[in-house]
Amino acid sequence: MLQYPQTKTVDHIDTYHRTQVADPYRWLEDLDSEETKAWIEAQNRVTFAYLEEIPQRQQIQDRLTQLWNYEKYSTPWRRGRRYFYFKNDGLQNHSVLYTLRSLDGEPQVLLDPNTFSEDGTVALSGIAISDDGGWIAYGTSAGGSDWQQWKIRNIETGEDLAETLNWIKFSHVSWTKDNQGFYYSRYDEPQPSQQLSSLNYYQKLYYHHLYTPQSEDVLVYQRPDQKEWGFSGRVTEDGRYLIISVWKGTDPKNLVFYQDLTQPHAPVVELISEFEASYRLIGNDGSRFWFFTDCNAPRGKAIAIDITTGEREEAIPEREEILEDVTLLNHQLVAAYLKNAYSQIEIFQLDGTFVRNVELPGIGSVGGFDGKPSDRETFYSFTSFIHPPTIYRYDMVTGESTLYRQPQVDFDSQQYRTEQVFYTSKDGTQVSMFVTYKKSLLPNGENPTYLYGYGGFNISLTPSFSVTQAIWLEMGGILAIPNLRGGGEYGEDWHQAGTKHQKQNVFDDFIAAAEWLQENQWTSREKLAIGGGSNGGLLVGACMTQRPDLFAAAVPAVGVMDMLRFHKFTIGWAWKSDYGDPDNPEDFPALYAYSPLHNLQPGTRYPSTLITTADHDDRVVPAHSFKFAAALQAAHQGENPVLIRIETKAGHGAGKPTSKRIEEASDRLAFLVRTLEMVV
């Protein structure tokens, strides 16, 4: 039987609206204390000793490494007279940014993030290329932190300018059309001891001019009266206007302001001044602006607004399918739709006249269709659960797609199939789910199944290829991915149906998916594992505490586990738009009722659990996972393992080097192989 480290408890009690709540592991929130560091080391010793004893672990890691080792390309794009694209040779920790003069020209390395640090833990976090293709501003993040440092490189010479921009987070970067500078957003410098935990308030929008230090950057806009507001600046293609999108937390609703850049000291004008809906700029023709919005259209539409008169016109009206995005190419609107969580692409004239459908290779997910309003060519990628991303060139004039790049992967997709099923949730709502498996597999109730979900923040889970999932399928596993309420697969109403006081709907949808898989003989309780990350980690934590009898294994990653204190750290306050506010007496009961940390029951046999987190996660601070692991180990009754794997020098996931991703995936799969007693 596993011997878990002894985790001390403290007599700490908080009072929420006359309800006393104990927090015996509050001390684990001090991430830099020697006591917490010792606890991390002790937990990792137990976890890695367990994982190292799994005989299939090395075999799984070898196969993961083999399958991961294929060339991966991004869709190319053009700035000025240059093309740009990312490429990973296969096992490089980070993809490399290349530039070339023509599509059949000789590519040159522009940025190689693999040279940023010896251990691969400094990642490229963002780029912005000037309109003439002469300059690139690029951000880096260390150890997986959300904090970014930005530099500027001359693309022709490959040399960086002297200036460095710091304390940037959640920022868009947009160059002016004279190619002499750009707009960006930053926070004030935090105290050194609180860089990974202090709250992020009072973001400000700045303009940086080349060859000047950050201290001379021009403050463009701030709102001292609105600490939660963030600002994203974008220069229109004609260079005349600065569009400022004002966001508040993770709520998709935003404001839209603008400034006339042709007028010195022009005021910032409020175009959309109420948080009534989501508005995303598509493009403009003079004072006529096209926006994607869900205003009075929860499934999305495209509208035109004349900023001089305020007059609005519909360009693409709302319909049954979900409008996810619209871009402007060849002076036409390219509309990306979701139909039952898979992609459809249609092209319209600016007045909304239908032009054509883009013929796609099958049911899957599409990315790309980026470019300038005058571009006659563009690129897109197509992927599914069993097909890695394939890139096509698309002629906007003729409507012809031609294959541009097809990856060579050591995976026989012909052996597998994906089907979409619909099941009934607790309240009678129909929920869709993708189920992928070997064609030879039979529904005999004995198939190891990995049920993965998210269900939040208007994020859609659509078909996509993953090496880890491919290995799972090769080993005879079933992959099941439901489109839970809280996500964006069926529009804003679907999203809102899984938020705040209705958050329990998300967990009910996930539990109903597990029950459907068992009732229909795809799997059984002994062969079912559940997983998810971030908000999906909360999903797993809530479901394993509500229905510990339903699952054999649970693998929550970087989860939000303490629903009474999530808003106390970094950007956690921004999640109140989805979760509600623990300090609000109306929201507290719902949060307390499902908070994973507060609903563990002593003496309960919980599923075998592998919690994963990282010591540098400043998105969902690791204290969530630390406290949940300590409480789970104290409450759990049974010999099956409940472990926590804590990655060092890593964050929430973005920019994680390939080597760490392979190691973590190997450990997760090995844990599931042992728990579900799989023969591989």
Helices and strands as residue ranges (DSSP letters): E 13-16, E 19-22, G 26-29, H 34-52, H 57-68, E 72-73, E 77-79, E 82-88, E 96-100, E 108-111, G 113-115, E 122-129, E 135-142, E 148-154, E 165-168, E 174-175, E 181-186, G 192-194, E 204-209, G 214-216, E 218-221, E 229-235, E 241-248, E 254-260, E 268-272, E 279-285, E 288-293, E 301-306, E 312-316, E 322-329, E 332-339, E 342-348, E 354-357, E 365-368, E 377-383, E 390-395, E 401-405, G 413-415, E 416-424, E 430-438, E 449-452, H 467-474, E 478-482, H 492-496, G 500-502, H 504-519, G 525-527, E 528-533, H 535-546, E 553-557, G 566-568, G 572-575, H 576-579, H 588-594, G 596-599, E 608-614, H 623-635, E 642-647, H 658-675
